[in-house]
């Protein structure tokens, strides 16, 4: 049974981003030349000892999001700086390129937040690199997104596809774009290597 479950590799998990204010005018952008992506949702827990036994408590969910990439002057690379310098909120999608559902949509985590640190290394004998840390204040939310269509849906929280949002944003799940995550049925199906979008095809949300 285990051999029937596809193993994920780091190269197949990629980060898209977009300024929240640009949701109606441009698609999510693939961050170019990613070398590392760290995604760490967590809750702190504590135990209080009482005369009747221990009482466990947990804090609210906190998420650490960090992406390392080769420095470049793409639009989205500059927008990450805008988020840090101007405190502009952004949207982020972690997309699993090898995991699709029956409708052909890709599994993803959706988040909103701002860049709080952007370290730039410029060693003389290596490429310039950036290490960008995002403070997440919304999400993560699981869902499915098509890289070729504009999508949006809501299940408790909003899950947005990476495409441009046209028309009125209803935020009530009735406009038919994207798909929310269903814990009971959404294990997804594997994707053959030839079917997965390349980085170039994925840029801007168009496969």
N, C-alpha and C positions, 0 to 999 in steps of 0.2 A: 504493500500500500504506500509506504513512504516514497518509493521510487517513482510513483505516479504524481507526486506533488512537486511542481517545478521549484527549484531553488532560485532565489533572487540574488543578483549580483549588483554591486554598488553602481555600476555604469548604467543600470536600467532604472535608477531612481533619480529623477531630475527636478530641479526647482524652476518654476515659472514665477514671474512677479509683474506687478502693475501698480501704478499710483491709483489709490482708491478714487481720486477725483477724475480719473480718466476712464472709468468703467464704461461710459457711454460713447467714447470716441476711439478707443484702441483695444486690441486684444492683449491678453497676457503674453509676456515675452519670456522666452527661454534665456536664463542667465548663461552667456557663452563661456566655454572653456572651463566648466566646473571640474575641480579636482577632488573636492570633498564636500559632503553634505551631512550635517549632524542634526538630528531631530530627536528631542528628548522630552517627551511629556512626562510629568511626575506630580505626585502628591506627597507632601510630608505627613507622617503619621506619628501619633503619640499614644502612650498608654498611661492612664491614671489609675493607681492602685487604690481601691476602696475596701472597706470592711466586707463588702459583698463580692469582691472579685475585681478584676481589671476592667476598665472601661476604655475602649479604643476610640480615638478620634482621628479624623483626617482633615487636611486643609483643602482649599480650593485647588483646582488643577492649574499647574504652571508649566509652561513649555519653553524650552530653550531651542532656538533655531539658529544655525550657523552655516554659512556657505563659504567655501574657499574656491577661488577661481583665478585664472591667469588674467592679469590686468589688461583691460581693453577700453576702447572709447565707444562702445555700443550705447544705444539710447538707454537701455535698462541699467547698465553699469553706472551711468551718470545719474539716473534717477535714484539709485541706492544712496548716492552721496546727497542728493536733494533731501531725501528722507531724514538723513542724519543732521544736515546743516539747518534745514527749515522745519524739522519735526513734522514732515508730511507723512500721513498714514498710507500704508501700502497693503495690497492684497498679495498673498502668496499661495502657490499650489505646489505640493510635492506629488509628482505624478509617477506612477509605477507603469513603465512602458510595456512590461510583459504581462500585465494582469488586466484582462478585459471581462466585461459581463456579456450576457447573451445578446445585448443590443449593440455591442461593439464599442462601448464607452470604457475609458481607462480609469482604474481605481486611483483616487487622489485624496490627499488631506488638504483642506482649505483653511487658511488663517488670515488674520489681519494684524498689523502691528507697525512698528517704526524701527528703523535702524538706530542702534544705540552705540555701536562701535564699528569702525572700519579700519583695520590695520593694513598698512601697505609696506611690503618688503621689496627692496630694490637692490639685491646683491649684484655685484658687477659680473659674476660668472653664471648668473641664472636669470630666468625670465622674471619680470615684475609680477608680483602676486598680491591678491587682496584677500583678507579674512574678515568677512562681514557678519556681525552679530545682530540679530533681530529680536526685539522684545515683543512677544506676542500678547495681545490683549483681547483677542477674539478667536475662539477655536482652540485646538484644531477640530474640524468637522470632517467626517468621512463622507465620501460620495464618489460619483462616477462622472467623468467629463469626456466629451468627444473633442479631439483636437481640431476637428474640421467644422464644427457647428457652434453657434452661439447658444449657450445654455444657462439656465438658472432654475433652481428649485429650493424648497425649504422643508426641512424636517426638524422642528424645534429651533434650529438655527438655519441661516441661509447657507446653501452651498451653491456657488457660482461656477459655471463653466468658464474656460479661459477665453472664450470669444467675446467680441464687442457686444454690449447690451444695447439693443435697439428698442425704441419706443418706451412706453411706461414701464418702470420697474415695480412690479406688483408686490414682490416679497411675500406672496402667499402660496406659492407652489402651483398656481393655476396657469402659468404662461407656458409650461411644457418644455422648458429648456433644462438640460441636465437631468440628473436623477439622484435622489437621496439614497443613503446607505441603509439597507435592510439587514439587520443582524441575522435573521432567520434564513435568508435565502441568498445573500450576496457573497458567496465565496469566490465567485468569478471563475473564469476559464483561462487556461494558458494561452500565450501568444507565440506563434512560431517566429523565429528570427526575421524571416522575410516580411512578416506582417507588421512588425514594430516600426514606429516612425523613427527616422533618423533625426539627429540633432538639427540638421538643416531644414528638414521638412517640418519639424515641430516648431521652428521659430515663428512667433507671431500667432500660433494656434492653428496653422494650416498644415494638414498632413498631405 
